[in-house]
Amino acid sequence: MQPPAPVEFAHKSHPIPNHKLKLVTADEGFNCDGCKEPGRHERYRCEPCDFDLHRPCALAPPDLPQHRLFRGRAFRLLHTPPPTEPGYLRVCDACGDKVSGFVYHCSDLDLDIHPCCANLPDHVALDGVEFVLCGAGAGAGDVPRQCAFCTEDHGKSCGVSRSRLDRRKVWTYRSCYDGEAMYLHVACVKEIMVQEIIAAGNGGGKNYVIADSVLRGAMKKRSRTGKKAVKCFLKFVLSVIVSVLFGDPTGMAVALIGAVVSNV
């Protein structure tokens, strides 16, 4: 069992005397000053400096424990990304987003993982149905370009605009439900939620409700009974994935996903 998180402590990324980071919760979103990625709800914060860290970023160990997708490989926590060749964009090998701050880096394979992404579970299971995390290594060739959130027209379906990325090259959750394969791209899940948080912050909706088209790809080929069961399962799976990606272990994501499903 892990020890409880400290209520406050001094962090070396914020070396101002007497400015400890305090564990706080708030409904509004924030940008982590460690990994530079968005977050929600729980964070470590220095109020006078408006400085925030995801809980996983603040408490990240110096070395990433052995990861199932990279057995035998060492990942070291860096507060600044390694330099790259001109014109090369360093991205997280889990979600496909740019690496701009804290990152776990494997020098042997030149791999990079955001601290929050590194916490994504190997599998998510409910009532005998399981989603298994797949990387870009062995077996990833079977992962399709489209997941349950994708259609042929990405821009109009789930809002995912990163057409430059081949989603098979980043992490995917794969399952077989009622004899039919189902895939969830981590990149798609993350970008959808980022867009909704941004829209809400700009007055786009105080409840952060995702458009009902988000789950359309997963539902369109199923019977009425099948659709209901899939909604319930996806509600649970998405709550887990989103909670981890946004460094929010407190359950805020459950409410967000509940709002999504209720509007489908």
Secondary structure, DSSP 8 states (H G I E B T S, - for coil): ------SEE--TTS--TT--EEEEEEEEEEE-TTT--EEEEEEEEETTTTEEE-HHHHT--SB----GGGTT---EEESS-----TT---B-TTT--B--S-EEEETTTTEEE-TTGGG--SEEEETTEEEEEE-SSTTGGGS-S--TT--S-HHHHT----TTS-GGGS-EEEEEETTEEEEEEHHHHHHHHHHHHHHHHTTS-TT----GGGGHHHHTTS-HHHHHHHHHHHHHHHHHHHHHHTT-TTSHHHHHHHHHHHT-
